[in-house]
Amino acid sequence: MTNDANGSRQKQFYIATANLLNLANPNRIYYDNAPAYTDKEYQHKLRGISDLLAKAHADIIAVQEVWDSKALEALAVSLGFQPEHVVIPLASNESASPYTQGKGAQHTPAVGIISRFKQLESRLLEDVVPKAVIDIPDIGPYQRFNRPPLLLRVNAYGQPITIITAHLKSKRAFFLRDENGALLEDMDDPNIRVRAKLRSLCMRAAEAASIRLSIIERLHHTREPLILLGDMNDVTGSVTTQLMSETGEVNYDKSMRDVALFDAARIQARYGWMKDVAYTHIYQGMPEVIDQLFVSEEFLPDSKFSLGRVERVDYFNDHLKWDYADRVIDHGIIRAQIKLND
């Protein structure tokens, strides 16, 4: 809660999302083909990420690509949070963890949330909702998320808010492998590469549809706001991203506002001055926005159910212009300032 120029107290907070590019404890192998961080490399990465995130002054930070909860807790503490503010069950270093037995994330990194606000509920969206299950070419039904999204419900100044962070399947071609991880396909065959990319698209579509169905269930006939944010691995206007938000449907059916989500950057009160520098990733030399932040209609100022508004959205991306060796993360950070009604 901050003071404005007139001295009155405002109920507002900052929420951000950041892909942390394989944040892991030192001296532990996370990918078989990647060397473990030395203590020096780990400290360098921690300091670098902390320096970037400190400028965002976020009260809630959604993170992706984390392998160890201890590493994330160390980052959180460096930013002024407490270890208990960290929620990341699939990267737990606690031996009692039913998911990891204390070993951290296995095979693929996890998503998490750091929040100053009191936690009311947390759960993983591990299973793909049955209505979103589809057959992946040459693989079969896609029934479980590769990187399960995390849902955290918090109490922000007396207002419960549901936050969902996700890291959807990348566009990278998904080639078939045997049980030992050996390739079963020729990666250089352009015809096979098309089919491998089709598999990735199908996986991302199933994940997006499943998140959408979970959001509908959460929002339908409620007045409690929801924020969806994370690394969606495709641009805002893509089919898979729009599948999650369904913003366009509101143009044809105003009742869809109840369950639609809105791109925070497009509805911000100060929209216009940041739009020309908005990018969060550079792919083959081209800047693009693949990290998203969506809000429900309760943060639309013109909604009769408005509980607040998105004051501004900022993109922290200057580090993406640095030499690759100097980048501690390879995605930009998106931050939204949300002001709740008095």
Backbone torsions as a table, in degrees:
resi	resn	phi	psi	omega
1	MET	NA	129.5	-175.1
2	THR	-120.8	165.6	177.1
3	ASN	-101.0	137.6	174.9
4	ASP	-92.6	-175.6	-174.0
5	ALA	-62.4	-25.4	-178.4
6	ASN	-89.3	-2.0	177.7
7	GLY	89.7	-6.4	178.9
8	SER	-76.7	153.8	-176.5
9	ARG	-92.0	134.3	-177.9
10	GLN	-113.0	141.5	176.1
11	LYS	-94.0	97.9	180.0
12	GLN	-144.7	159.8	179.0
13	PHE	-152.0	161.0	174.0
14	TYR	-106.9	137.0	175.8
15	ILE	-128.9	135.5	-174.7
16	ALA	-135.6	162.1	173.5
17	THR	-132.1	141.2	-177.7
18	ALA	-149.6	128.5	171.1
19	ASN	-85.7	120.2	-170.1
20	LEU	-95.2	10.9	171.5
21	LEU	48.9	67.6	174.2
22	ASN	59.8	56.6	172.9
23	LEU	-75.0	119.1	-176.5
24	ALA	-143.0	159.9	174.6
25	ASN	-62.3	154.5	177.5
26	PRO	-69.6	153.5	173.7
27	ASN	61.5	30.6	175.1
28	ARG	-131.4	135.1	179.2
29	ILE	-79.0	124.6	176.6
30	TYR	-105.1	-41.3	169.4
31	TYR	-115.8	141.7	-178.9
32	ASP	-59.1	-31.5	-176.4
33	ASN	-98.7	13.9	179.4
34	ALA	-123.5	133.7	179.5
35	PRO	-71.0	148.0	176.8
36	ALA	-68.0	153.0	174.3
37	TYR	-70.4	135.9	167.7
38	THR	-74.0	168.0	177.3
39	ASP	-58.0	-39.9	-179.5
40	LYS	-66.6	-43.7	179.3
41	GLU	-64.9	-39.8	179.1
42	TYR	-62.2	-47.1	-179.9
43	GLN	-63.6	-38.4	177.7
44	HIS	-63.0	-44.3	-179.3
45	LYS	-65.8	-43.4	-179.5
46	LEU	-61.1	-46.2	179.6
47	ARG	-63.9	-42.5	-178.5
48	GLY	-62.8	-46.2	179.3
49	ILE	-65.9	-41.3	179.8
50	SER	-60.4	-42.3	179.3
51	ASP	-61.7	-40.5	179.9
52	LEU	-68.4	-47.0	-175.8
53	LEU	-73.9	-26.6	-179.4
54	ALA	-60.6	-32.6	-178.7
55	LYS	-72.0	-17.0	179.7
56	ALA	-83.2	-20.7	179.3
57	HIS	50.1	39.1	-173.8
58	ALA	-77.8	143.3	174.2
59	ASP	-90.1	-24.8	176.7
60	ILE	-132.9	128.8	178.5
61	ILE	-128.0	117.9	172.0
62	ALA	-88.9	134.6	-177.3
63	VAL	-128.1	152.1	175.3
64	GLN	-129.8	163.6	179.5
65	GLU	59.0	56.9	175.0
66	VAL	-119.0	134.9	-178.2
67	TRP	-103.4	-24.5	-174.0
68	ASP	-139.3	131.5	179.9
69	SER	-65.8	-32.4	179.9
70	LYS	-63.8	-39.7	178.4
71	ALA	-64.7	-41.9	179.7
72	LEU	-68.7	-37.2	177.2
73	GLU	-64.5	-38.7	177.2
74	ALA	-63.1	-40.5	176.6
75	LEU	-63.8	-45.8	-178.9
76	ALA	-59.6	-44.7	-179.8
77	VAL	-62.5	-39.1	179.2
78	SER	-64.4	-21.2	179.5
79	LEU	-97.5	3.5	176.9
80	GLY	95.5	7.4	175.7
81	PHE	-88.1	174.9	172.6
82	GLN	-104.8	153.8	178.6
83	PRO	-54.4	-35.2	-178.8
84	GLU	-72.0	-7.6	175.6
85	HIS	-78.3	-8.5	-176.3
86	VAL	-93.9	130.2	175.1
87	VAL	-125.4	111.0	179.4
88	ILE	-156.2	72.0	-172.2
89	PRO	-59.7	-32.6	-175.0
90	LEU	-84.7	3.6	173.7
91	ALA	-125.1	22.2	-173.0
92	SER	-63.6	138.2	171.9
93	ASN	-103.7	14.6	175.8
94	GLU	-87.5	127.3	-175.8
95	SER	-62.4	-23.5	-179.6
96	ALA	-80.6	-3.8	-177.3
97	SER	-63.0	125.9	177.8
98	PRO	-70.7	-18.4	-177.7
99	TYR	-87.3	-41.2	-169.2
100	THR	-122.8	-12.3	-174.4
101	GLN	52.4	28.6	175.5
102	GLY	88.0	-0.1	-174.5
103	LYS	-87.1	-0.3	-175.5
104	GLY	79.0	-174.3	-179.6
105	ALA	-65.2	146.5	-180.0
106	GLN	-123.4	133.9	174.4
107	HIS	75.0	-37.8	179.1
108	THR	-149.3	146.7	-177.4
109	PRO	-72.9	167.9	-174.0
110	ALA	-114.3	164.7	172.6
111	VAL	-101.1	156.0	179.5
112	GLY	-154.0	174.6	178.1
113	ILE	-138.8	135.4	171.6
114	ILE	-109.5	128.4	-176.7
115	SER	-142.9	132.0	174.8
116	ARG	-73.9	-22.6	-173.6
117	PHE	-82.9	154.8	180.0
118	LYS	-59.1	134.6	-179.7
119	GLN	-87.5	125.8	-179.5
120	LEU	-100.0	-28.1	-176.6
121	GLU	-165.6	143.1	171.8
122	SER	-145.5	141.2	176.1
123	ARG	-160.2	155.7	177.7
124	LEU	-94.1	142.8	173.5
125	LEU	-98.1	80.7	-172.2
126	GLU	-81.4	-42.2	-175.9
127	ASP	-92.3	138.0	171.7
128	VAL	-68.5	128.9	179.8
129	VAL	-55.8	133.2	-174.0
130	PRO	-48.4	-38.7	-178.8
131	LYS	-69.3	-11.8	180.0
132	ALA	-103.7	-2.7	-178.4
133	VAL	-71.6	128.6	175.9
134	ILE	-132.2	161.5	177.4
135	ASP	-82.3	126.9	175.6
136	ILE	-88.0	131.3	-177.9
137	PRO	-50.9	126.7	177.1
138	ASP	70.0	4.1	-177.5
139	ILE	-120.2	-46.9	-179.2
140	GLY	114.1	-165.2	-174.0
141	PRO	-60.8	134.0	177.7
142	TYR	-97.6	101.9	-168.4
143	GLN	-112.7	-14.1	-180.0
144	ARG	-133.4	140.3	176.9
145	PHE	-63.0	139.8	172.9
146	ASN	-69.4	-41.2	175.3
147	ARG	-126.4	91.8	-173.6
148	PRO	-57.9	131.4	174.1
149	PRO	-63.4	156.7	179.5
150	LEU	-115.6	130.5	176.4
151	LEU	-107.8	126.8	177.3
152	LEU	-132.0	125.7	177.7
153	ARG	-104.8	127.0	-176.1
154	VAL	-124.8	163.6	176.0
155	ASN	-106.7	104.9	-179.9
156	ALA	-103.5	102.5	179.7
157	TYR	55.4	38.3	178.8
158	GLY	89.9	-5.8	-179.9
159	GLN	-104.3	112.9	174.9
160	PRO	-66.4	133.9	178.8
161	ILE	-134.5	132.1	176.4
162	THR	-94.6	129.9	179.4
163	ILE	-118.7	131.3	175.4
164	ILE	-123.2	126.6	173.9
165	THR	-116.2	142.3	-175.1
166	ALA	-139.2	157.7	172.3
167	HIS	-137.0	94.9	-173.0
168	LEU	-75.6	163.6	179.2
169	LYS	-56.0	136.4	-179.1
170	SER	-74.6	170.6	176.9
171	LYS	-78.4	-9.1	-177.8
172	ARG	-57.1	136.1	-178.1
173	ALA	-57.0	136.2	179.9
174	PHE	-104.6	101.6	-179.3
175	PHE	-91.0	148.6	179.8
176	LEU	-72.1	139.8	179.2
177	ARG	-135.2	159.5	176.7
178	ASP	-85.3	-176.2	-175.8
179	GLU	-62.2	-23.7	-179.6
180	ASN	-94.0	3.9	178.1
181	GLY	88.2	4.5	179.9
182	ALA	-77.6	139.0	-179.6
183	LEU	-62.4	139.0	176.1
184	LEU	-109.1	-0.9	-175.9
185	GLU	-131.7	158.3	177.4
186	ASP	-84.6	107.9	-177.1
187	MET	-66.8	-18.0	-177.9
188	ASP	-90.7	-7.5	178.5
189	ASP	-79.0	115.4	-176.2
190	PRO	-62.0	-29.6	178.8
191	ASN	-70.0	-40.6	178.0
192	ILE	-69.3	-36.6	-179.7
193	ARG	-62.2	-38.1	176.9
194	VAL	-61.0	-45.1	-179.0
195	ARG	-66.6	-36.5	178.8
196	ALA	-66.3	-36.5	176.8
197	LYS	-72.0	-32.3	175.9
198	LEU	-62.5	-39.6	177.6
199	ARG	-60.0	-45.6	179.8
200	SER	-60.8	-42.9	179.3
201	LEU	-62.4	-42.7	179.2
202	CYS	-62.8	-41.3	178.4
203	MET	-63.0	-46.2	-179.3
204	ARG	-64.7	-37.2	179.1
205	ALA	-65.9	-42.1	178.7
206	ALA	-63.8	-41.6	178.7
207	GLU	-64.1	-44.3	179.6
208	ALA	-62.2	-43.1	179.9
209	ALA	-64.9	-38.8	-179.8
210	SER	-66.4	-43.7	176.6
211	ILE	-60.9	-41.8	179.3
212	ARG	-58.7	-46.5	-178.8
213	LEU	-64.6	-36.8	176.6
214	SER	-66.4	-37.3	179.3
215	ILE	-67.3	-43.6	178.8
216	ILE	-58.3	-45.5	179.5
217	GLU	-61.0	-35.6	-177.0
218	ARG	-76.3	-37.2	-171.7
219	LEU	-93.5	-24.0	-170.5
220	HIS	-56.9	118.9	176.4
221	HIS	59.0	33.4	171.9
222	THR	-123.2	163.3	177.6
223	ARG	-116.3	18.9	178.9
224	GLU	-93.1	126.5	-174.3
225	PRO	-71.5	158.2	179.8
226	LEU	-138.0	142.2	175.9
227	ILE	-125.1	127.3	175.5
228	LEU	-112.2	127.2	-178.9
229	LEU	-152.4	157.3	179.2
230	GLY	149.0	-165.9	179.6
231	ASP	-94.8	102.5	-175.3
232	MET	-91.9	-4.1	175.3
233	ASN	57.4	24.3	170.3
234	ASP	-162.0	161.9	-173.7
235	VAL	-72.4	165.3	-173.6
236	THR	-57.5	-38.5	-176.9
237	GLY	-87.8	3.9	-178.0
238	SER	-67.1	160.9	-179.9
239	VAL	-60.4	-44.4	-175.8
240	THR	-69.0	-40.2	179.1
241	THR	-67.5	-42.2	178.8
242	GLN	-69.1	-25.2	175.5
243	LEU	-61.1	-36.1	179.2
244	MET	-75.7	-35.9	-173.4
245	SER	-94.3	-39.5	-176.4
246	GLU	53.9	32.9	179.6
247	THR	-59.0	-40.7	-176.2
248	GLY	-61.2	-27.3	-178.6
249	GLU	-64.8	-23.9	-179.1
250	VAL	-64.0	-28.4	178.9
251	ASN	-62.6	-25.9	-176.8
252	TYR	-105.5	-22.8	-176.4
253	ASP	-145.3	100.7	-175.8
254	LYS	-61.8	-25.0	179.5
255	SER	-66.9	-16.8	178.7
256	MET	-67.7	-14.6	179.1
257	ARG	-55.6	-30.9	-176.2
258	ASP	-59.7	-32.5	-175.6
259	VAL	-122.8	-0.3	178.9
260	ALA	-81.2	161.8	173.1
261	LEU	-120.3	154.6	-173.2
262	PHE	-126.5	134.7	178.9
263	ASP	-62.8	116.0	-175.8
264	ALA	-56.9	-34.7	-178.2
265	ALA	-65.9	-27.5	-177.1
266	ARG	-88.2	-19.3	-177.6
267	ILE	-109.4	4.0	-178.6
268	GLN	-61.8	147.5	-177.9
269	ALA	-62.3	-30.3	-177.1
270	ARG	-105.4	31.3	-176.5
271	TYR	-58.8	137.7	176.3
272	GLY	128.2	-46.9	-172.7
273	TRP	-79.5	-15.8	-179.3
274	MET	-107.0	-9.6	-167.3
275	LYS	-65.0	-26.2	-176.7
276	ASP	-80.7	-11.7	179.9
277	VAL	-115.7	20.4	-175.8
278	ALA	-87.1	105.9	167.8
279	TYR	-156.5	152.4	-177.7
280	THR	-126.6	-1.9	-176.8
281	HIS	-158.9	148.8	175.6
282	ILE	-117.8	115.1	-176.5
283	TYR	-115.1	117.1	-178.9
284	GLN	51.0	42.8	176.2
285	GLY	84.6	-4.2	-177.1
286	MET	-108.9	127.0	177.2
287	PRO	-73.5	143.1	179.5
288	GLU	-152.5	158.5	176.1
289	VAL	-103.1	103.8	177.2
290	ILE	-115.7	-4.8	174.1
291	ASP	-101.1	126.3	-168.7
292	GLN	-121.2	157.5	174.0
293	LEU	-142.3	110.4	-177.5
294	PHE	-115.5	147.7	179.0
295	VAL	-128.9	156.3	177.0
296	SER	-82.7	173.2	-171.6
297	GLU	-64.0	-16.5	179.0
298	GLU	-64.5	-14.3	176.3
299	PHE	-106.4	16.0	171.0
300	LEU	-90.6	122.0	-177.1
301	PRO	-64.3	-23.9	-177.8
302	ASP	-95.0	6.3	177.8
303	SER	-83.3	142.1	177.0
304	LYS	-69.2	-12.6	178.4
305	PHE	-104.8	15.3	-175.1
306	SER	-60.8	131.4	175.7
307	LEU	-112.4	-2.4	-178.8
308	GLY	170.8	-166.2	-179.7
309	ARG	-153.1	160.0	173.5
310	VAL	-84.5	110.3	-176.2
311	GLU	-73.5	-44.3	179.5
312	ARG	-162.2	158.4	176.0
313	VAL	-128.6	131.4	-179.0
314	ASP	-121.7	147.0	176.9
315	TYR	-115.3	120.1	176.0
316	PHE	-100.5	102.0	-171.9
317	ASN	-139.1	7.9	-178.5
318	ASP	-59.2	-31.7	-178.3
319	HIS	-66.0	-16.4	179.1
320	LEU	-73.3	-12.5	177.8
321	LYS	-89.5	-9.6	-179.4
322	TRP	-72.4	162.7	172.2
323	ASP	-57.9	146.0	-173.2
324	TYR	-56.4	-37.0	-177.8
325	ALA	-64.8	-22.1	-178.0
326	ASP	-93.0	-4.5	-177.5
327	ARG	-88.1	123.1	175.4
328	VAL	-86.0	-21.3	171.6
329	ILE	-137.4	154.2	-176.1
330	ASP	-112.2	14.9	174.2
331	HIS	-123.0	152.5	171.1
332	GLY	-76.5	166.5	178.6
333	ILE	-107.3	130.5	174.1
334	ILE	-104.4	134.9	177.7
335	ARG	-133.1	133.6	176.0
336	ALA	-115.3	138.8	172.5
337	GLN	-99.4	119.0	-177.8
338	ILE	-115.7	128.1	-178.6
339	LYS	-111.4	122.4	178.4
340	LEU	-85.9	148.3	177.0
341	ASN	-65.1	147.1	177.1
342	ASP	-71.4	NA	NA
